[in-house]
């Protein structure tokens, strides 16, 4: 039984790690998009 519990906890940890990784990727993409928009806004200001 303990082995089954360990496997279950390991699976949950793996799933949580995947979720965190996806969350970080999403935040990175949002940051990139924000940086692009800011750059475009600055360029428009100087045109």
ROSE-4610 file (N, C-alpha, C; in Angstrom, 1 decimal, always signed):
// ROSE-4610
residu = [X/X/X/X/X/X/X/X/X/X/X/X/X/X/X/X/X/X/X/X/X/X/X/X/X/X/X/X/X/X/X/X/X/X/X/X/X/X/X/X/X/X/X/X/X/X/X/X/X/X/X/X/X/X/X/X/X/X/X/X/X/X/X/X/X/X/X/X/X/X/X/X/X/X/X/X/X/X/X/X/X/X/X/X/X/X/X/X/X/X/X/X/X/X/X/X/X/X/X/X/X/X/X/X/X/X/X/X/X/X/X/X/X/X/X/X/X/X/X/X/X/X/X/X/X/X/X/X/X/X/X/X/X/X/X/X/X/X/X/X/X]
num = [1/1/1/2/2/2/3/3/3/4/4/4/5/5/5/6/6/6/7/7/7/8/8/8/9/9/9/10/10/10/11/11/11/12/12/12/13/13/13/14/14/14/15/15/15/16/16/16/17/17/17/18/18/18/19/19/19/20/20/20/21/21/21/22/22/22/23/23/23/24/24/24/25/25/25/26/26/26/27/27/27/28/28/28/29/29/29/30/30/30/31/31/31/32/32/32/33/33/33/34/34/34/35/35/35/36/36/36/37/37/37/38/38/38/39/39/39/40/40/40/41/41/41/42/42/42/43/43/43/44/44/44/45/45/45/46/46/46/47/47/47]
x = [+0.8/+0.0/+0.9/+1.9/+2.8/+3.4/+3.7/+4.3/+3.3/+2.0/+1.0/+0.8/+0.9/+0.7/+1.9/+3.1/+4.3/+4.1/+3.7/+3.5/+2.4/+1.4/+0.3/+0.8/+1.6/+2.2/+3.1/+3.9/+4.9/+4.1/+3.0/+2.2/+1.6/+1.1/+0.6/+1.7/+2.9/+4.0/+4.4/+4.3/+4.7/+3.6/+2.4/+1.3/+1.4/+1.7/+1.9/+3.1/+4.1/+5.3/+4.9/+4.2/+3.7/+2.9/+2.0/+1.1/+1.9/+2.9/+3.8/+4.6/+5.1/+5.8/+5.0/+3.7/+2.8/+2.5/+2.3/+2.0/+3.2/+4.4/+5.6/+5.7/+5.4/+5.4/+4.4/+3.2/+2.1/+2.6/+3.2/+3.6/+4.7/+5.6/+6.7/+6.1/+5.2/+4.5/+3.8/+3.1/+2.5/+3.5/+4.6/+5.7/+6.2/+6.5/+7.0/+6.0/+4.7/+3.7/+3.6/+3.7/+3.8/+4.9/+6.1/+7.3/+7.2/+6.6/+6.4/+5.5/+4.4/+3.4/+4.1/+4.8/+5.5/+6.5/+7.2/+8.2/+7.4/+6.3/+5.5/+5.0/+4.5/+4.0/+5.1/+6.3/+7.4/+7.8/+7.8/+8.1/+7.1/+5.8/+4.8/+5.0/+5.4/+5.6/+6.6/+7.7/+8.8/+8.6/+7.5/+7.3/+6.7]
y = [-1.2/+0.0/+1.3/+1.2/+2.4/+2.7/+1.7/+1.9/+2.6/+2.2/+2.8/+4.2/+4.5/+5.9/+6.8/+6.2/+6.9/+7.3/+6.3/+6.5/+7.6/+7.5/+8.5/+9.9/+10.1/+11.4/+11.8/+10.9/+11.2/+11.7/+11.1/+11.5/+12.9/+13.1/+14.5/+15.5/+15.2/+16.2/+16.5/+15.4/+15.6/+16.5/+16.2/+17.1/+18.5/+18.7/+20.1/+20.8/+20.0/+20.6/+21.0/+20.2/+20.5/+21.7/+21.8/+23.0/+24.3/+24.2/+25.3/+25.7/+24.7/+25.0/+25.7/+25.3/+25.9/+27.3/+27.5/+28.8/+29.8/+29.3/+30.1/+30.5/+29.5/+29.7/+30.8/+30.7/+31.6/+33.0/+33.1/+34.4/+35.0/+34.1/+34.6/+35.1/+34.4/+34.8/+36.2/+36.3/+37.6/+38.7/+38.4/+39.5/+39.8/+38.9/+39.2/+40.0/+39.7/+40.4/+41.9/+42.0/+43.3/+44.1/+43.5/+44.2/+44.6/+43.8/+44.2/+45.4/+45.3/+46.4/+47.7/+47.6/+48.8/+49.4/+48.5/+48.9/+49.6/+49.0/+49.6/+51.0/+51.1/+52.4/+53.4/+53.1/+54.0/+54.5/+53.5/+53.9/+54.8/+54.6/+55.5/+56.9/+57.0/+58.2/+59.1/+58.4/+59.2/+59.4/+58.8/+59.0/+60.3]
z = [+0.0/+0.0/+0.0/+0.8/+0.8/-0.5/-1.3/-2.6/-3.5/-3.4/-4.3/-3.9/-2.6/-2.1/-2.6/-2.6/-3.1/-4.6/-5.3/-6.8/-7.0/-6.2/-6.4/-6.1/-5.0/-4.6/-5.7/-6.3/-7.3/-8.6/-8.9/-10.0/-9.8/-8.6/-8.3/-8.4/-7.9/-8.0/-9.4/-10.2/-11.7/-12.3/-12.0/-12.6/-12.2/-10.9/-10.4/-11.1/-11.3/-12.0/-13.4/-14.1/-15.4/-15.4/-14.4/-14.3/-14.1/-13.2/-12.9/-14.2/-14.9/-16.1/-17.1/-17.3/-18.2/-17.8/-16.5/-15.9/-16.2/-16.0/-16.3/-17.8/-18.6/-20.1/-20.5/-19.9/-20.2/-19.7/-18.5/-18.0/-18.9/-19.4/-20.2/-21.5/-22.1/-23.3/-23.1/-22.0/-21.7/-21.6/-20.9/-20.8/-22.1/-23.0/-24.3/-25.1/-25.0/-25.7/-25.2/-23.9/-23.3/-23.7/-23.8/-24.2/-25.7/-26.5/-28.0/-28.1/-27.3/-27.3/-26.9/-25.8/-25.3/-26.3/-27.0/-28.0/-29.1/-29.6/-30.6/-30.2/-29.0/-28.5/-28.5/-28.0/-28.0/-29.4/-30.3/-31.7/-32.3/-32.0/-32.5/-31.9/-30.6/-30.0/-30.7/-31.2/-31.8/-33.3/-33.9/-35.3/-35.7]
